Amino acid sequence: MPELTYEEHKIHYDLHTKPTIYYVKIYMDELNGAQVTAPEKRKPELIEAFLKKKAAWMKETWEKHHAELYHVDRLSVEEGQKIKYLGRSYQLILNEGNDYAFSFSKGKFLFTYPGDKEDEQINKQLIAFAKKWLREKSEKKFSDLHSRSISSEEDAARLGKKDQDEIVLNWRLIQQPKESIQDKIQKLIEEETC
């Protein structure tokens, strides 16, 4: 399955070649990510060069359509922040301390940071800790949602994929309600497009 990288972000795409098409076309499917159709005789390196030119648009379009999954990338050290986990928003408590720490306890996320660091560095650490926590939870929770084998993958600008004997989901889906995740699993099993 082809992928390209744009600013350290992977973008998966499905390539469909057809004899009756005369130009390369990109469609951003809500579930499966970038769907690319191209002429059968077009050289693969020319298709990839075109997609590299369009990578910024592909990433921007994907993230715009799934903005709720990228909220964690915009966390900052300011009061009133919330983090979504399995469809519920939990308060983020910020505490100044000696070192960085991140945990979930009694229905709240707790982030401790050293007071002598710059806000930009603290924000980066907060985002990294929150993403790591959500990623780890996705690996544990996804398998409980369906009888099929389910695992998580890094964000590749798609919600998931169906392999022969397992479903692979974008870890960011752990922020959505269980019912929504199960719906996405079913759509992947049925090989739907959106």
N, C-alpha and C positions, 0 to 999 in steps of 0.2 A: 504494500500500500504506500503510494508516494506521499512524501512530506517535503515541505520546504521550511526554512528557518528565516524569520524576520525579527531582528532585534532580540535575539535569544528566545523567541516564541516559536513554537512549532505550529505549523498549519498543515493539517492533513487534508488531502483532496482525493477524490475518486475521479479517475480519468475514463471517459467513455469516448471511443473513437467510432466515427460513422462515415460511410462513403459519400453521403449526401450533404455533408456540412462543409462549408468553405472557409470558415473562420473559427477561432477559438472563442468559446463562450463560457462564462463563469456564473454559476447560480449558487447562492448561499442557502442551503437547506437548513431549516431550523433544528433538525435532529442530527443529520449526518455531516454537516459542515459543507465545505466547498465541493460542488459537483461541476466538473469540467468536461465539456464536450469539444471535440476537435476532429478535423479531417483525418481519415485513416492514413493518408500519405504524408502528413505533417511530421517532421523530424522531432523526436522527443526533446532534444535540446532546445529547439525553437519554442516548443510549448512551455518548457520550464523557464526559459528566458522571459516569455510573456507573463507567466505567473509571478515571477520575481518582481516584475514591474508593478503588478497589481497586488502584491503582498500587503502593503499598508492598507489599501482599500478592503481587502479580505479580512484582515485583523480588526479594523475599525467597524466594519459592518457586523461581524460576528459578535463583538463585544457590545455593540449598540443594541442588538436584538436580545442579548442575554445579560443586560446591565446588572440585574440582581445577583448574578453569579460572580461579578467582579467588584462588588462592594468592598470585599475584604482587601482589595488592592488599594483602596482609598482611605484606609484607616489612618488616624493621626492621633497625636497626644492632645486631645481636647475632650472636655467633659461631654457626656451625653451620647457617646458612641455606643453602638450595638453591633453584635455579631449574630448572624443567623446560623442556626444548627437544626437540621431536620424540620424546617419550616417555622421555627419559633425564634423570635429575637431576644437575645439575652444581653443584659447590661454589661458594659465593659468598665471595670473599676481600675483606675490608674493610681499607682502608689510609687512614690519616690523611695529608693532603697540603695543598697550597695551594688547590686548586680541585676542582670536581666533575668526575669522569670515569668512564666505564663502558665496559667492553670484554669480549670473550670471547677467551681465548688459552689454548692448550695444555689444553683441556678444563676450564677454570675461568672463571667470571665474576669480573671484577675491578671493584671500586667504590672510587674514591678520593673523599674528602670533606674539606672544610676543618675543622680541629679546633676552630675558634672558633665554630662554629654549634651551635644547640640540636638535641637529638636529634629532636624533632618535625619540624623543617625538613629535617634530613638524611634522615629516613625518607621524607618526601614526595618529595625529589629522587631517592632510590634507586628508589622505586616508579615515578616518572615516567620515569627512564632505562631501567629494565628493560622497562616496557610499550612504550616507543618502540622499543627494540631488537627485541623480539619482534614488534611490529607490522611493522617494516621487513623482518624475515626472512620473515614470513608472505607478504608481497607477492612475494617472490622464490621461495620454496619451493613454495607451493601450485600454481603453474603446472606444476611438474615432476611432480606426482602423478597427472595424468590427461591424456588426449589432448584433452579438451574445454577450452575457455577458462575459466580459473578466476582469480578475483581475491579480495581480502579486503575486508572492511567493518568499520566500527566496531561495537563490541558493541551489539546492539539486542535483547538477550534472545531470541536464536534462534541456532542453530548455522549456519544458512545459508539460501539460497534458490536456486531454479532460475529463471533468466530464460530468455527464448526461446533465446538462443545462448550463454549462459555460466552458470557456477555461481559464486555469491558466498558465501564462507565467513566466519564470525566469526573475526577475527584470533587470538582466544584459542585456537583449535584447534591452533595451531602447537606448543602444549605437549604434545599427545598424540602417540603413535606414528604413523608414516606409515600403517600398516595401518588404524588406527582412523580416520584422516582420510579415507583412500580409501573406507572403509566408509560414512562419512557422505556423501561425494560420491555414491556409488552410490545410497544411500537417497534423496538429493535428486533425482537423475536419475529414479529410479523413482517419485518423488513419494509416498514412504512417510510414514506418521505413526507416532509412537511413543507 
